[in-house]
Amino acid sequence: MTSIDKSGTFTLGSGTVKRLGYGAMQLAGPGVFGPPKDKQAALDVLREAVEAGVDHIDTSDFYGPHITNQLIREALHPYRDDLTIVTKIGARRGDDASWLPAFSPQELTQAVHDNLRHLQLDVLDVVNLRIMFSAHGPAEGSIEEPLTVLAELQQQGLVRDIGVSNVTAAQVAQAQSIAPLVCVQNMYNIVNRSDDALIDSLARQGIAYVPFFPLGGFTPLQSTELQTIAEGLNATSMQVALAWLLKRSANILLIPGTSSVVHLRENLAAAELVLPDEVFAELNNLAKGDKV
């Protein structure tokens, strides 16, 4: 048994994965654009993750673009039978590294084929439709047209299961009226709790919730109280933040990213951290914003 086995498991699409996985976004260059400064280090992180027991990797062909998928293929192909690779479509990168919506049928179809080619797969395990109505987070609006395109690609056998990303609860409901969903991927962490009700609703339906930026993303979590609690548990602040998410709800799957083997090992060790109920309750108060 590896340490991350202690994170437990949950259903993701057609299979079951450990609740502590790995997000590949940080393997690309600065700003998730261009190649990494140290390609060998990026390959080492991917191989270390799988050797440590990770069976859920999150990626996208617009990371780089193309870079992270190419690295995953080089490091891990042929893939282990138990490895689930989740990708996403709905965005593209501008020449200036900007993040742009890519919702047309042609763009969505091309994105699926790009992911298949760069990952060297015949079918994608899970594809999330990333909604890009706002650069600042989920924004209301119909997602029927792009989701219908993705559902058609699923019917063609190119996509096994479908998820959505950066969405509102209303958009989740709309998506479910078009095709079954296996996961929702939104920003959520110990101090960004706007999806609490959505997580609970998905849990009742047996649908995975995958928080991106579980450690704050481009603005890492900073809290004196979080640091104090971590020191009392002989852990890092980031390990405590990940352990809180694992305890928050059984349907939460984690994909913390890093380009460092050392940091990867630290993140995966969070599976072994047990939060006493009183500490968990204290951590819940961080969302009030008066201590961060």
Buried (B, 14 or more C-beta within 10 A) or exposed (E): EEBBBBBEBBBBBEBEBBBBBBBBBBBBBEEBBBBBEEBEEBBBBBEBBBEBBBBBBBBBBBBBBBBBBBBBBEBBEEBEEEBBBBBBBBBBBEEEEEBEBBBEBEBBBBBBEBBBBBBBBEEBBBBBBBBBBEEEEBBEBEBEEBBBBBBBBBEEEBBBBBBBBBBBBEBBEBBBEBBEBBBBBBBBBBBBBEBEEBBEBBBEEEBBBBBBBBBBBEEEBEBEBBBEBBEEBEBBBBBBBBBBBBBBBEBBBBBBBBBBBEBBBBBBBBBBBEBEEEBBEBBEEBBEEEEB
